[in-house]
Amino acid sequence: MMRLQKYLARSGVASRRNSEKIIAEGRVTVNGHVVSELGTSVDENVDVVAVDSEVVKIAAEKVVLALNKPCGFVTTMDDPQGRPTVKDLISKSEHIGLFPVGRLDFDTSGLLLVTNDGELGAKLMHPSSEVRKTYVATVQGNVLSCDLDVLRRGVDLGDFITSPASCKLLSSDKDESVVEITIHEGKNRQVRRMFSAVNHPVVSLKRTKYANISIDSVKAGQMREVKGKELEILRSFV
């Protein structure tokens, strides 16, 4: 038995918090009866759960997908404001129960892992795993070595001090610079805040790598399955 909101989250309907809202709105039925109480529990092997009259299930086969998220999509499977979500990029014929691992900002593009493996996803997102994430940032102005040194030491953002980042200057002129940066944290808009702290606001930001996974051959809006040795290495990070 599991709580209904957890069942919906593991089915890929929405995050657990948004699943609670969906339940409260009376959009969920269990065995044909509308359920709006958050304390309701269901048996995934017996009960039939539906959202807006569409039956939802927890997938048996565990998969991990690498999605190249374009800008303009919210990293969630359901958005109350009606904005485009990463769910819109996943065909209905794809595996059920998918959810994004972590998040990418609305205006950030690049690699987003999507899975129906709740245990793996939770471990990858947990701060103790310290999974490394690499971004390529186009920023305003001419980035100097002293700016990179600040990022490498750790930046005081007011509410927390970042861990040392790995940085490499890819190109630079008086108007714009391109920097590759790798961090293992995942605070809200952290990379953008780090560059703003050294007076180089981000113009565009793309995540290119998550742990050992990259999207070099994946076009924007498309995805590929992570499997074989690559998946084994990903699991080893946690």
WONORSUL-V29144 format. One record per residue. N is the residue number from 1. RES is the residue in one letter. PHI is phi as a letter, one per 40 degrees, with the letter a starting at -180 (* if undefined). BURIAL is 1 if it has 9 or more other ideal C-beta (glycine too) atoms within 8 Angstrom, else 0. D_LAST is the distance of its C-alpha to the last C-alpha in Angstrom with 2 decimals. Layout:
# WONORSUL-V29144
n=N res=RES phi=PHI burial=BURIAL d_last=D_LAST
n=N res=RES phi=PHI burial=BURIAL d_last=D_LAST
This chain:
# WONORSUL-V29144
n=1 res=M phi=* burial=0 d_last=26.56
n=2 res=M phi=a burial=1 d_last=24.64
n=3 res=R phi=c burial=1 d_last=25.91
n=4 res=L phi=d burial=1 d_last=27.40
n=5 res=Q phi=c burial=1 d_last=25.56
n=6 res=K phi=c burial=1 d_last=22.17
n=7 res=Y phi=d burial=1 d_last=23.60
n=8 res=L phi=c burial=1 d_last=24.72
n=9 res=A phi=c burial=1 d_last=21.42
n=10 res=R phi=c burial=1 d_last=19.61
n=11 res=S phi=c burial=1 d_last=22.59
n=12 res=G phi=g burial=1 d_last=22.00
n=13 res=V phi=c burial=1 d_last=25.27
n=14 res=A phi=a burial=1 d_last=24.12
n=15 res=S phi=c burial=1 d_last=21.82
n=16 res=R phi=c burial=1 d_last=22.43
n=17 res=R phi=c burial=0 d_last=24.82
n=18 res=N phi=c burial=1 d_last=26.76
n=19 res=S phi=c burial=1 d_last=26.83
n=20 res=E phi=c burial=1 d_last=28.67
n=21 res=K phi=c burial=1 d_last=31.19
n=22 res=I phi=c burial=1 d_last=31.72
n=23 res=I phi=c burial=1 d_last=32.46
n=24 res=A phi=c burial=0 d_last=34.83
n=25 res=E phi=c burial=0 d_last=36.64
n=26 res=G phi=g burial=0 d_last=37.56
n=27 res=R phi=c burial=0 d_last=35.93
n=28 res=V phi=b burial=1 d_last=34.11
n=29 res=T phi=b burial=1 d_last=35.84
n=30 res=V phi=b burial=1 d_last=34.90
n=31 res=N phi=f burial=0 d_last=37.22
n=32 res=G phi=g burial=0 d_last=39.54
n=33 res=H phi=b burial=0 d_last=39.89
n=34 res=V phi=c burial=0 d_last=38.83
n=35 res=V phi=b burial=1 d_last=36.36
n=36 res=S phi=b burial=0 d_last=36.07
n=37 res=E phi=c burial=0 d_last=34.89
n=38 res=L phi=c burial=1 d_last=31.29
n=39 res=G phi=c burial=0 d_last=31.28
n=40 res=T phi=c burial=1 d_last=31.78
n=41 res=S phi=b burial=0 d_last=29.55
n=42 res=V phi=b burial=1 d_last=29.39
n=43 res=D phi=b burial=0 d_last=28.68
n=44 res=E phi=c burial=1 d_last=26.78
n=45 res=N phi=c burial=0 d_last=28.69
n=46 res=V phi=b burial=0 d_last=32.09
n=47 res=D phi=c burial=0 d_last=32.47
n=48 res=V phi=b burial=0 d_last=33.14
n=49 res=V phi=b burial=1 d_last=31.68
n=50 res=A phi=b burial=1 d_last=33.09
n=51 res=V phi=b burial=1 d_last=32.86
n=52 res=D phi=f burial=0 d_last=36.09
n=53 res=S phi=g burial=0 d_last=37.32
n=54 res=E phi=b burial=0 d_last=34.45
n=55 res=V phi=c burial=0 d_last=32.53
n=56 res=V phi=b burial=1 d_last=28.74
n=57 res=K phi=b burial=1 d_last=26.37
n=58 res=I phi=c burial=1 d_last=22.76
n=59 res=A phi=c burial=1 d_last=21.81
n=60 res=A phi=c burial=0 d_last=21.28
n=61 res=E phi=c burial=0 d_last=19.81
n=62 res=K phi=c burial=0 d_last=16.25
n=63 res=V phi=b burial=1 d_last=16.21
n=64 res=V phi=b burial=1 d_last=14.54
n=65 res=L phi=b burial=1 d_last=17.21
n=66 res=A phi=b burial=1 d_last=17.56
n=67 res=L phi=b burial=1 d_last=20.46
n=68 res=N phi=c burial=1 d_last=22.72
n=69 res=K phi=c burial=1 d_last=23.81
n=70 res=P phi=c burial=0 d_last=27.31
n=71 res=C phi=c burial=0 d_last=28.61
n=72 res=G phi=g burial=0 d_last=30.35
n=73 res=F phi=b burial=1 d_last=27.76
n=74 res=V phi=c burial=1 d_last=26.05
n=75 res=T phi=c burial=1 d_last=22.32
n=76 res=T phi=a burial=1 d_last=22.97
n=77 res=M phi=c burial=1 d_last=24.33
n=78 res=D phi=a burial=1 d_last=27.46
n=79 res=D phi=b burial=1 d_last=29.42
n=80 res=P phi=d burial=0 d_last=32.37
n=81 res=Q phi=c burial=0 d_last=34.10
n=82 res=G phi=g burial=0 d_last=34.25
n=83 res=R phi=c burial=0 d_last=32.52
n=84 res=P phi=c burial=0 d_last=30.91
n=85 res=T phi=b burial=1 d_last=27.29
n=86 res=V phi=c burial=1 d_last=24.56
n=87 res=K phi=c burial=1 d_last=25.69
n=88 res=D phi=c burial=0 d_last=28.93
n=89 res=L phi=c burial=1 d_last=27.24
n=90 res=I phi=b burial=1 d_last=25.96
n=91 res=S phi=c burial=0 d_last=28.69
n=92 res=K phi=c burial=0 d_last=29.54
n=93 res=S phi=c burial=0 d_last=29.34
n=94 res=E phi=c burial=0 d_last=25.59
n=95 res=H phi=c burial=0 d_last=23.17
n=96 res=I phi=c burial=1 d_last=23.61
n=97 res=G phi=g burial=1 d_last=21.21
n=98 res=L phi=c burial=1 d_last=19.46
n=99 res=F phi=a burial=1 d_last=18.13
n=100 res=P phi=c burial=1 d_last=16.91
n=101 res=V phi=c burial=1 d_last=13.42
n=102 res=G phi=g burial=1 d_last=14.70
n=103 res=R phi=a burial=0 d_last=18.15
n=104 res=L phi=b burial=1 d_last=20.61
n=105 res=D phi=d burial=1 d_last=24.02
n=106 res=F phi=d burial=0 d_last=27.06
n=107 res=D phi=b burial=0 d_last=28.44
n=108 res=T phi=b burial=1 d_last=25.33
n=109 res=S phi=b burial=1 d_last=24.73
n=110 res=G phi=h burial=1 d_last=22.17
n=111 res=L phi=c burial=1 d_last=18.75
n=112 res=L phi=b burial=1 d_last=17.34
n=113 res=L phi=c burial=1 d_last=14.76
n=114 res=V phi=b burial=1 d_last=16.28
n=115 res=T phi=a burial=1 d_last=15.08
n=116 res=N phi=b burial=1 d_last=16.38
n=117 res=D phi=c burial=1 d_last=13.19
n=118 res=G phi=c burial=0 d_last=13.05
n=119 res=E phi=c burial=0 d_last=10.14
n=120 res=L phi=c burial=1 d_last=7.78
n=121 res=G phi=d burial=1 d_last=9.78
n=122 res=A phi=c burial=0 d_last=9.66
n=123 res=K phi=c burial=1 d_last=5.99
n=124 res=L phi=c burial=1 d_last=6.39
n=125 res=M phi=c burial=1 d_last=9.62
n=126 res=H phi=c burial=0 d_last=9.16
n=127 res=P phi=d burial=0 d_last=10.73
n=128 res=S phi=c burial=0 d_last=9.00
n=129 res=S phi=c burial=1 d_last=5.86
n=130 res=E phi=f burial=0 d_last=8.91
n=131 res=V phi=c burial=1 d_last=8.26
n=132 res=R phi=c burial=1 d_last=11.69
n=133 res=K phi=b burial=1 d_last=14.30
n=134 res=T phi=b burial=1 d_last=17.69
n=135 res=Y phi=b burial=1 d_last=20.98
n=136 res=V phi=b burial=1 d_last=24.58
n=137 res=A phi=b burial=1 d_last=26.99
n=138 res=T phi=c burial=1 d_last=30.74
n=139 res=V phi=b burial=1 d_last=32.34
n=140 res=Q phi=c burial=0 d_last=35.90
n=141 res=G phi=g burial=1 d_last=37.85
n=142 res=N phi=c burial=0 d_last=37.69
n=143 res=V phi=c burial=1 d_last=34.49
n=144 res=L phi=b burial=0 d_last=35.40
n=145 res=S phi=d burial=0 d_last=33.63
n=146 res=C phi=c burial=0 d_last=34.06
n=147 res=D phi=c burial=1 d_last=32.16
n=148 res=L phi=c burial=1 d_last=29.17
n=149 res=D phi=c burial=0 d_last=29.43
n=150 res=V phi=c burial=1 d_last=29.10
n=151 res=L phi=c burial=1 d_last=25.87
n=152 res=R phi=c burial=1 d_last=24.54
n=153 res=R phi=c burial=0 d_last=25.53
n=154 res=G phi=h burial=1 d_last=24.20
n=155 res=V phi=b burial=1 d_last=26.32
n=156 res=D phi=c burial=0 d_last=27.86
n=157 res=L phi=c burial=1 d_last=27.71
n=158 res=G phi=g burial=0 d_last=29.58
n=159 res=D phi=c burial=0 d_last=27.09
n=160 res=F phi=a burial=0 d_last=24.42
n=161 res=I phi=b burial=0 d_last=24.05
n=162 res=T phi=c burial=1 d_last=21.42
n=163 res=S phi=c burial=0 d_last=19.32
n=164 res=P phi=d burial=0 d_last=20.79
n=165 res=A phi=b burial=1 d_last=20.35
n=166 res=S phi=c burial=0 d_last=20.88
n=167 res=C phi=b burial=1 d_last=24.05
n=168 res=K phi=a burial=0 d_last=26.41
n=169 res=L phi=c burial=1 d_last=29.77
n=170 res=L phi=c burial=0 d_last=30.44
n=171 res=S phi=a burial=0 d_last=33.92
n=172 res=S phi=a burial=0 d_last=36.23
n=173 res=D phi=a burial=0 d_last=39.73
n=174 res=K phi=c burial=0 d_last=41.66
n=175 res=D phi=c burial=0 d_last=40.57
n=176 res=E phi=a burial=1 d_last=36.91
n=177 res=S phi=b burial=1 d_last=34.01
n=178 res=V phi=b burial=1 d_last=30.82
n=179 res=V phi=b burial=1 d_last=27.78
n=180 res=E phi=c burial=1 d_last=24.29
n=181 res=I phi=b burial=1 d_last=21.85
n=182 res=T phi=b burial=1 d_last=18.13
n=183 res=I phi=b burial=1 d_last=16.44
n=184 res=H phi=b burial=0 d_last=13.06
n=185 res=E phi=c burial=0 d_last=14.68
n=186 res=G phi=a burial=1 d_last=15.93
n=187 res=K phi=c burial=1 d_last=19.18
n=188 res=N phi=d burial=0 d_last=21.97
n=189 res=R phi=f burial=0 d_last=23.73
n=190 res=Q phi=c burial=1 d_last=22.30
n=191 res=V phi=c burial=1 d_last=23.11
n=192 res=R phi=c burial=1 d_last=26.57
n=193 res=R phi=c burial=1 d_last=27.23
n=194 res=M phi=c burial=1 d_last=26.32
n=195 res=F phi=c burial=1 d_last=28.82
n=196 res=S phi=c burial=1 d_last=31.38
n=197 res=A phi=c burial=1 d_last=31.15
n=198 res=V phi=b burial=1 d_last=32.37
n=199 res=N phi=g burial=0 d_last=35.01
n=200 res=H phi=b burial=1 d_last=33.62
n=201 res=P phi=d burial=1 d_last=32.91
n=202 res=V phi=c burial=1 d_last=30.72
n=203 res=V phi=c burial=0 d_last=32.79
n=204 res=S phi=a burial=0 d_last=30.03
n=205 res=L phi=a burial=1 d_last=26.26
n=206 res=K phi=b burial=1 d_last=23.98
n=207 res=R phi=c burial=1 d_last=20.24
n=208 res=T phi=b burial=1 d_last=19.98
n=209 res=K phi=a burial=1 d_last=16.37
n=210 res=Y phi=b burial=1 d_last=12.87
n=211 res=A phi=f burial=1 d_last=10.27
n=212 res=N phi=c burial=0 d_last=12.20
n=213 res=I phi=c burial=1 d_last=14.05
n=214 res=S phi=b burial=0 d_last=17.67
n=215 res=I phi=b burial=1 d_last=20.71
n=216 res=D phi=d burial=0 d_last=23.47
n=217 res=S phi=b burial=0 d_last=25.37
n=218 res=V phi=b burial=1 d_last=24.87
n=219 res=K phi=c burial=0 d_last=27.81
n=220 res=A phi=d burial=0 d_last=27.70
n=221 res=G phi=g burial=0 d_last=27.39
n=222 res=Q phi=b burial=1 d_last=26.03
n=223 res=M phi=a burial=1 d_last=22.73
n=224 res=R phi=b burial=1 d_last=21.39
n=225 res=E phi=c burial=0 d_last=19.10
n=226 res=V phi=c burial=1 d_last=15.88
n=227 res=K phi=a burial=0 d_last=16.20
n=228 res=G phi=g burial=0 d_last=16.67
n=229 res=K phi=c burial=0 d_last=15.17
n=230 res=E phi=c burial=1 d_last=13.83
n=231 res=L phi=c burial=1 d_last=11.76
n=232 res=E phi=d burial=0 d_last=10.62
n=233 res=I phi=c burial=1 d_last=9.54
n=234 res=L phi=d burial=1 d_last=7.73
n=235 res=R phi=c burial=0 d_last=5.76
n=236 res=S phi=c burial=0 d_last=5.33
n=237 res=F phi=c burial=1 d_last=3.82
n=238 res=V phi=b burial=1 d_last=0.00
